[in-house]
Amino acid sequence: MMKSLLSCLLSWLLSVSMMAQTYRNPIIPGFHPDPSVCRVGDTYYLVNSSFQYFPGVPIFQSKDMVHWEQIGNVLDRESQIPLKGATSWQGIYAPTIRYHDGTYYMITTNIGNGGNFMVTARDPRGPWSEPIWLKQQGIDPSLYFENGKCYMVSNPDNTIMLCEIDPVTGKQLTDSKPLWRGTGGRYPEGPHLYKKDGWYYLLISEGGTEMAHGLTIARSKNIEGPYTPNPDNPLLTHCSLAGQYSQIQGTGHGDMVQAKDGRWWMVFLAYRNYGGAYHHLGRETFLAPVTWEKDKWPVVNGGNPIDTLMYIDGINEERRIKNDESANAKVSPSKDSSFFNLHSSLYIQNPIKENYEWLGNKHLRLRPHSTLLQNDRPTFVGVRQESANMVVEAELTAWDYVKAGLSVYQINDGHINFYVEGNTVTVWMRLKSIGYPVAQATLPEGTKRVRLRIKGDEANYTFSCSADGSEFLTMCSMDCSLLSTEVAGGFTGVILGMFTEGDEHVGKADFSSFSMLNL
């Protein structure tokens, strides 16, 4: 009897230990599109596109593919990333990160300011080199190394093209050769090459980065082709019967990596809808397991749709709990973090440095240049909105000849400004060609300090202000869908930040704090 009980207990314990654990998608929330990943030893490195924002191409590291820490930005000098005139449709498109023979490579496209280029580094934290400009154009370039050769793929003329380049100088060594046009979906792009079991696999995105987005794959015994499509394409999409009702949509633009234990993973972009078919947080980075048997086609997540809660073996309980708690993050309002995490603060285009000045280690003085609408290096510094449920606050201690406050910024002609001007606090909506005040409040005479608060949930942004820091006046609420990609446009996501607009000669505003809390 005792042996039987012990046997049952051991069987139960074994079954519990083998149960699949969970992790949450997205693994990198908020505006973090077009992920690319590589593994070096037991560490993974991941990069994202950054469009018109400076610094460019955030870089993350992880030990388990689930929990990521931003360790810097690949493009952190103006000489690497000229962004003159860049809008939310331009700037730095999809990057690829690869590692070969002691060197890290990042290759990408600067739309509107130079085209395709790559940079290199010995340490992923940098410094990264100056741009090495490349001849073959098209967007979303990628690299593949084999037998002492460096190959580049990109998509000029909606065709995935291959050429060999010198990885040091960038010189193109062979003519560009067409590989594949995809399965017929629009915008065949985002190519990546892999080799497994003697086959070259070519992974691409098709359908555009909206509802019809998806990943397809083809293979060949010769790197130059011909490539045969997977009969079960698309490899991943939610534009399907199985995925059509998911909150997660636009799945596509992925990259695969093999873990040290031999299993395969895919990172890819998708977005989360709120309030129906609207997304305002931008395209985010998601993760799915890949089954890839010898001589077979890869299968993503067992062929099932991607969920916000994923079940998979090999994610231990301690890491799962940490992942669940990672949604709570507060931005420290101190000079040590420049009011932000040093790596995650963003400027629109290349900032004019003298317009951002620290005063006594406690106040950030902003001087105006241009306006958010004009999109000419406006004075603005912010962070990505990573959760629909959040609170952001800022305190102004002085403002002269300016509008100064917070902006919920999606694109230059799609944003909500919450600002102080004189003795008036205003919520101002800008959408396409229309700009208008939504709500206004008058400050008590002699007010020297104003605290602005924006609270977000899955439906609305609510705007409140306080002249004493304790009692807040709720001014209005506005629908988040107004700043969605579907309404406002752009390729990015909401950035929450401080701004000033006004007289460039004498205007200034002093901020004594800025904080954001994900709820």
Number of C-alpha atoms within 10 A of each C-alpha: 6 7 8 9 10 11 12 12 12 12 12 12 12 11 11 10 12 11 13 14 16 21 24 18 21 25 20 23 21 25 26 27 31 27 26 30 26 21 20 14 9 11 14 18 24 26 27 29 26 27 28 30 25 27 26 28 28 21 25 21 22 16 15 14 22 19 18 19 13 19 17 21 25 25 26 19 17 15 11 19 25 20 28 15 17 23 23 19 16 20 27 31 27 25 30 28 26 21 21 13 8 9 12 20 21 26 24 24 27 23 20 16 16 15 19 25 22 27 23 24 18 15 11 22 15 16 17 22 17 17 19 17 17 22 14 23 17 20 26 27 31 25 26 17 17 9 5 7 11 18 20 25 30 29 25 18 13 16 19 26 24 25 20 21 21 14 19 11 11 19 15 17 12 11 12 18 15 18 20 25 20 25 16 9 15 16 19 26 28 28 28 26 22 17 15 13 10 11 16 19 24 26 23 28 28 24 21 17 22 17 20 18 25 30 25 26 27 24 23 18 15 12 18 15 17 14 20 15 20 17 11 12 15 20 21 27 28 25 20 13 8 13 18 14 11 15 19 24 27 23 29 33 31 28 27 21 19 13 19 12 7 9 12 18 20 20 24 26 30 33 29 22 20 19 12 9 13 19 26 29 28 28 28 26 28 28 28 23 20 19 17 16 11 10 10 12 19 18 17 20 21 11 15 13 19 25 19 17 10 16 17 14 12 12 16 14 12 8 16 17 12 12 18 12 10 13 16 12 14 15 17 17 20 18 17 12 14 20 24 22 16 15 17 17 19 24 21 26 27 24 22 14 8 9 18 16 14 14 13 8 12 17 22 23 21 26 29 27 24 16 17 24 17 12 19 20 21 25 26 28 24 23 21 21 27 23 18 22 17 20 20 20 21 23 24 24 17 17 24 17 18 23 25 31 31 28 26 22 24 26 29 22 22 27 25 25 23 28 26 29 16 15 13 13 24 21 24 17 23 22 19 15 8 9 15 11 13 15 16 16 15 11 18 10 7 7 13 14 18 23 24 24 25 23 20 23 16 16 16 19 21 18 21 20 27 18 17 12 12 9 11 15 14 15 16 14 18 17 15 23 22 22 28 25 23 14 15 19 21 21 20 29 28 27 26 24 26 26 27 33 25 19 16 15 10 11 19 22 26 24 27 21 20 25 19 25 19 19 15
